[in-house]
Amino acid sequence: MSIFNRNTDHFGGAFASDSGTLSFPALINSQGADAGLLIQNMSVNYTQQVTRLFEVGSPKIYYVGGRTSGNASIARVIGPRKIAKEFYLTYGDICRARTNTLHFALSVGCGDDTAAVSRASYTAHFVVITTIGIGITAADMLINEQLAMMFSSFVYN
């Protein structure tokens, strides 16, 4: 027991979470280098429609799975014009949705201990930008952008 009459802590392990990537495969150039977009944060939501059916005269309940859909929001600092232009032309074009994907991966672990490294990777398919918001703050004079995107398929790799 500690001085404050509490159970003492037990070390449960450690991991570093400094190895994450977010890429837009449709923007990868011919040399394989991904375009940097100065992304500050991202959020993804993926849902499925589920209809609940009841049977008259029975306590049974049935679930009917419907379509899936997702939304992503990205906050970024506006950077080089050429990168932003290609990004808007590619992911803002609904006619290119078939080939527009968004991919992000995370690796967590400590040092060279590959056995302790954990990886997660996700890919969103049929991505299209639906909303763009732009703002600036006098303190840092950075132009900030908020993007909303939609997609229809989300895969855990």
C-alpha positions as CSV (number, residue, x, y, z in Angstrom):
1,M,0.0,0.0,0.0
2,S,1.1,3.5,-0.7
3,I,1.3,6.4,1.7
4,F,-2.3,7.4,0.6
5,N,-3.7,3.9,1.3
6,R,-3.8,3.1,-2.4
7,N,-2.7,0.0,-4.2
8,T,0.7,0.5,-5.8
9,D,0.9,0.6,-9.6
10,H,2.1,-2.4,-11.6
11,F,3.9,-1.7,-14.8
12,G,1.9,-3.1,-17.7
13,G,4.3,-2.5,-20.5
14,A,5.3,0.4,-22.8
15,F,5.0,1.3,-26.4
16,A,5.9,4.3,-28.6
17,S,3.2,5.5,-31.0
18,D,5.3,7.6,-33.3
19,S,5.0,5.6,-36.5
20,G,1.8,6.4,-38.3
21,T,1.2,7.1,-42.0
22,L,-1.7,8.5,-44.0
23,S,-1.4,8.2,-47.7
24,F,-3.5,8.9,-50.7
25,P,-2.5,6.3,-53.3
26,A,-4.0,8.2,-56.2
27,L,-1.4,10.9,-55.6
28,I,1.7,8.7,-55.4
29,N,4.0,9.9,-58.2
30,S,5.9,7.7,-60.6
31,Q,8.9,7.4,-58.3
32,G,6.7,6.0,-55.6
33,A,6.9,9.0,-53.3
34,D,3.6,10.1,-51.7
35,A,2.6,13.7,-51.8
36,G,2.8,15.4,-48.4
37,L,-0.3,17.3,-47.4
38,L,0.7,18.6,-43.9
39,I,-2.2,16.8,-42.2
40,Q,-2.7,17.6,-38.5
41,N,-5.5,15.3,-37.6
42,M,-8.0,12.9,-39.0
43,S,-11.2,11.2,-37.9
44,V,-13.0,8.3,-39.6
45,N,-16.6,6.9,-39.1
46,Y,-17.9,3.8,-40.8
47,T,-21.5,2.6,-40.4
48,Q,-23.8,-0.1,-41.6
49,Q,-27.5,0.1,-41.9
50,V,-29.3,-2.5,-39.8
51,T,-33.0,-2.9,-39.9
52,R,-34.7,-4.6,-36.9
53,L,-37.7,-6.8,-37.8
54,F,-40.2,-8.3,-35.5
55,E,-42.6,-11.2,-36.1
56,V,-46.2,-10.8,-35.0
57,G,-47.1,-13.3,-32.3
58,S,-43.5,-14.2,-31.7
59,P,-40.8,-12.9,-29.4
60,K,-38.2,-13.4,-32.2
61,I,-36.2,-10.5,-33.6
62,Y,-34.4,-10.4,-36.9
63,Y,-31.6,-8.1,-38.1
64,V,-31.2,-7.3,-41.7
65,G,-27.9,-5.9,-42.8
66,G,-28.0,-3.1,-45.3
67,R,-25.5,-0.8,-47.0
68,T,-22.3,0.5,-45.5
69,S,-21.1,4.1,-45.6
70,G,-18.3,6.1,-44.1
71,N,-17.1,9.7,-43.5
72,A,-13.7,11.1,-42.9
73,S,-12.6,14.5,-41.7
74,I,-9.2,15.9,-42.1
75,A,-7.6,19.1,-40.7
76,R,-4.5,20.2,-42.5
77,V,-2.3,23.2,-43.0
78,I,-2.4,24.5,-46.5
79,G,1.0,23.9,-48.1
80,P,2.5,23.9,-51.6
81,R,-0.1,24.8,-54.3
82,K,0.9,22.0,-56.7
83,I,0.1,19.3,-54.1
84,A,-3.2,20.8,-53.1
85,K,-4.3,21.3,-56.7
86,E,-3.7,17.6,-57.6
87,F,-5.4,16.5,-54.4
88,Y,-8.5,18.6,-55.2
89,L,-8.6,17.5,-58.8
90,T,-8.3,13.8,-57.8
91,Y,-10.4,13.4,-54.7
92,G,-12.9,16.2,-55.5
93,D,-13.9,14.6,-58.8
94,I,-16.8,12.2,-58.2
95,C,-16.1,10.6,-61.6
96,R,-12.7,9.3,-60.2
97,A,-14.3,7.8,-57.1
98,R,-13.8,4.3,-58.4
99,T,-10.0,4.6,-58.0
100,N,-9.8,7.0,-55.1
101,T,-8.6,5.3,-51.9
102,L,-7.3,6.6,-48.5
103,H,-4.9,4.4,-46.6
104,F,-3.5,4.8,-43.1
105,A,-1.4,2.6,-41.0
106,L,0.0,2.7,-37.4
107,S,2.9,0.8,-35.9
108,V,3.5,0.9,-32.2
109,G,6.3,-0.7,-30.2
110,C,9.6,0.0,-28.5
111,G,13.0,0.1,-30.1
112,D,14.2,-2.9,-32.1
113,D,12.0,-5.4,-30.3
114,T,10.0,-6.5,-33.4
115,A,8.0,-9.0,-31.3
116,A,6.5,-6.1,-29.4
117,V,5.5,-4.2,-32.5
118,S,1.8,-4.0,-33.3
119,R,0.5,-2.9,-36.6
120,A,-2.9,-1.8,-37.8
121,S,-3.7,-0.8,-41.4
122,Y,-7.0,0.5,-42.9
123,T,-8.1,1.4,-46.5
124,A,-11.1,3.4,-47.4
125,H,-12.4,2.9,-51.0
126,F,-14.4,5.2,-53.3
127,V,-13.3,8.4,-51.6
128,V,-14.8,11.8,-52.6
129,I,-14.3,15.2,-51.0
130,T,-17.8,16.6,-50.0
131,T,-16.9,19.7,-48.0
132,I,-14.0,22.1,-47.7
133,G,-13.6,24.8,-45.0
134,I,-10.7,27.3,-44.8
135,G,-9.7,29.5,-41.8
136,I,-6.7,31.6,-40.7
137,T,-5.6,32.7,-37.2
138,A,-3.7,36.0,-36.8
139,A,-1.3,34.4,-34.2
140,D,0.4,32.0,-36.5
141,M,-0.8,33.2,-40.0
142,L,-1.2,29.6,-41.1
143,I,-4.1,28.8,-43.4
144,N,-5.9,25.8,-42.0
145,E,-8.3,23.6,-43.9
146,Q,-11.0,21.3,-42.8
147,L,-12.0,18.6,-45.3
148,A,-15.0,16.2,-45.2
149,M,-14.9,13.1,-47.3
150,M,-17.2,10.2,-47.9
151,F,-16.5,6.6,-48.8
152,S,-18.4,3.4,-49.1
153,S,-16.0,0.6,-48.2
154,F,-13.6,0.3,-45.3
155,V,-11.1,-2.5,-45.0
156,Y,-8.9,-3.6,-42.1
157,N,-5.8,-5.0,-43.6
